[in-house]
Amino acid sequence: MLLFKLSVIFSLASTALAVHEKHCTLLGGEGPGTCYIGGHYHPCPVKAQCTADDKPCGYDSHKQLYCK
C-alpha cells in the first residue's frame, strides 16, 4: 500500500513538472521576457511579450514563438 501511495505521489509530481516545462519569465520584472522550453530560454517577441511569470508560451502552428 505504501508503494502504491508513493507511485501516485511521484506520478502527480511529474505531471506538475510537465505543466511548467514551457513557461514565460520576466527577467527583472519588465521587457518582453523569455520563454523557457526544454531547458533553454528563448527571447519573447516584443509584439507577443510575456505579461507575467509562469504564463504559457511556446511555438504556434506557424513556428512563431508566442508568450502570454
C-alpha positions as CSV (number, residue, x, y, z in Angstrom):
1,M,0.0,0.0,0.0
2,L,2.8,2.4,0.8
3,L,4.5,1.6,-2.5
4,F,1.2,2.5,-4.3
5,K,0.9,5.8,-2.5
6,L,4.5,6.7,-3.3
7,S,3.9,5.9,-7.0
8,V,0.8,8.1,-7.1
9,I,2.8,11.0,-5.4
10,F,5.6,10.7,-8.0
11,S,3.1,10.5,-10.8
12,L,1.5,13.7,-9.7
13,A,4.8,15.4,-9.2
14,S,6.0,14.5,-12.7
15,T,2.7,15.8,-14.1
16,A,3.2,19.1,-12.3
17,L,6.7,19.4,-13.7
18,A,5.5,18.7,-17.2
19,V,3.0,21.6,-16.9
20,H,5.8,24.0,-16.1
21,E,8.2,22.7,-18.8
22,K,7.2,25.6,-21.0
23,H,6.7,28.9,-19.2
24,C,7.3,32.6,-19.7
25,T,9.6,34.5,-17.4
26,L,10.0,38.3,-16.9
27,L,13.7,38.9,-16.1
28,G,13.9,42.0,-13.9
29,G,10.1,42.3,-14.0
30,E,9.9,44.1,-17.4
31,G,10.6,43.8,-21.1
32,P,9.5,41.2,-23.5
33,G,10.7,38.4,-21.2
34,T,11.8,34.9,-22.2
35,C,10.1,31.5,-22.9
36,Y,11.7,28.5,-21.1
37,I,11.4,25.5,-23.3
38,G,13.2,22.2,-22.7
39,G,16.0,23.6,-20.6
40,H,16.6,26.7,-22.8
41,Y,15.5,30.3,-22.7
42,H,14.2,31.9,-25.9
43,P,13.5,35.7,-26.1
44,C,9.9,36.5,-26.5
45,P,9.0,38.8,-29.4
46,V,8.1,42.4,-28.5
47,K,4.7,42.1,-30.1
48,A,3.8,39.0,-28.2
49,Q,5.7,39.6,-25.0
50,C,5.4,37.9,-21.6
51,T,2.9,39.6,-19.3
52,A,3.7,37.7,-16.1
53,D,5.9,34.9,-14.7
54,D,4.7,31.3,-15.4
55,K,2.4,32.3,-18.2
56,P,2.2,29.8,-21.1
57,C,4.4,30.2,-24.1
58,G,5.7,28.1,-27.0
59,Y,5.6,27.9,-30.8
60,D,2.3,28.2,-32.8
61,S,1.4,26.3,-35.9
62,H,3.4,28.8,-38.0
63,K,6.5,28.1,-35.9
64,Q,6.4,31.6,-34.4
65,L,7.3,32.0,-30.7
66,Y,4.4,33.3,-28.6
67,C,4.4,34.5,-25.0
68,K,1.3,35.4,-23.0
